[in-house]
Amino acid sequence: MVALVSRLVLSTWLFASAFLLPHTTASSWNALIVASLVAGVSFLAFAMPGRPGLRWWNAVLATWLLVSLMLLPYASLGAVLHTIVMAMLIALSSFALPARWQAHWREEHHAAAR
């Protein structure tokens, strides 16, 4: 649940930043689309816990944010740095394991160590 909330907060801020930070039209649309996709993938991953691979799509979207820096024009250095930080935070949140998986992993490895 914490991972879902963190990704939703990040995607909401990324969406809002398209309007609040100086962006070109292309980079603004990129932020809007990626933010919407991150939120959508996060909800799907939460709704379908049997499909843990879904959350990795957010890492792909974060990678796209980094690649887009080289392909799209950006209006300011601040927008570029913001995009880099957002990509890193989205990627990190997609690598975070849900608490129930962490507990399961600890139980398995603790039992194997005995």
C-alpha positions in Angstrom: 0.0 0.0 0.0 2.9 2.4 0.8 4.4 1.7 -2.6 1.1 2.5 -4.3 0.6 5.7 -2.4 4.2 6.8 -3.2 3.8 6.2 -6.9 0.4 8.0 -6.9 2.0 11.0 -5.1 4.9 11.0 -7.6 2.6 10.7 -10.6 0.3 13.4 -9.3 3.3 15.8 -8.9 4.6 14.9 -12.3 1.2 15.6 -13.8 1.0 19.0 -12.0 4.6 19.9 -12.9 3.6 19.9 -16.5 1.6 23.0 -15.7 3.7 24.5 -12.9 7.2 24.3 -14.4 8.5 25.8 -17.6 8.1 23.1 -20.2 8.0 23.0 -23.9 4.8 21.7 -25.5 6.4 18.3 -26.2 7.9 17.9 -22.7 4.7 19.0 -21.1 2.7 16.4 -23.0 5.4 13.8 -22.2 5.0 14.5 -18.4 1.2 14.4 -18.6 1.2 11.1 -20.5 3.9 9.4 -18.4 2.2 10.6 -15.1 -1.1 9.1 -16.3 0.5 5.8 -17.2 2.4 5.5 -13.9 -0.9 6.1 -12.0 -2.7 3.6 -14.2 0.0 0.9 -13.9 0.2 1.4 -10.2 -3.6 0.9 -9.8 -3.5 -2.2 -12.0 -0.5 -3.7 -10.0 -2.4 -3.1 -6.8 -5.7 -4.5 -8.1 -4.0 -7.7 -9.5 -1.5 -8.8 -6.8 -1.0 -12.1 -8.6 0.7 -10.2 -11.4 3.8 -8.8 -9.8 5.5 -8.0 -13.1 3.1 -5.1 -13.7 4.9 -2.8 -11.4 8.1 -3.1 -13.5 6.3 -1.2 -16.2 6.8 1.9 -14.0 10.5 1.3 -14.2 10.1 1.2 -18.0 8.2 4.5 -17.9 11.0 6.0 -15.7 13.5 4.9 -18.2 11.5 6.6 -20.9 11.6 9.8 -18.9 15.4 9.7 -19.0 15.5 8.9 -22.7 13.1 11.6 -23.5 15.6 14.1 -22.1 17.7 13.4 -25.1 14.9 13.3 -27.6 12.6 16.2 -26.6 13.3 19.9 -26.2 13.1 21.2 -22.6 12.5 24.8 -21.7 14.9 25.1 -18.7 17.6 23.3 -16.8 15.2 23.2 -13.8 12.7 21.1 -15.9 15.5 18.8 -17.0 16.7 18.3 -13.4 13.1 17.8 -12.2 12.6 15.1 -14.9 15.8 13.3 -13.8 14.8 13.3 -10.1 11.2 12.2 -11.0 12.6 9.3 -13.2 14.8 8.2 -10.4 12.1 8.3 -7.7 9.6 6.5 -9.9 12.1 3.8 -10.7 13.0 3.4 -7.0 9.4 3.1 -6.0 8.8 0.4 -8.7 11.6 -1.7 -7.2 10.2 -1.5 -3.7 8.6 -4.7 -2.7 5.2 -4.7 -1.1 5.2 -5.5 2.7 3.5 -8.8 2.2 6.3 -10.0 -0.1 9.0 -8.8 2.3 7.3 -10.7 5.1 7.0 -13.9 2.9 10.7 -13.6 1.9 11.8 -13.2 5.5 9.8 -16.2 6.6 11.2 -18.4 3.8 14.8 -17.4 4.3 14.6 -17.5 8.1 13.2 -21.1 7.9 15.9 -22.1 5.4 18.6 -20.8 7.7 17.6 -23.0 10.6 
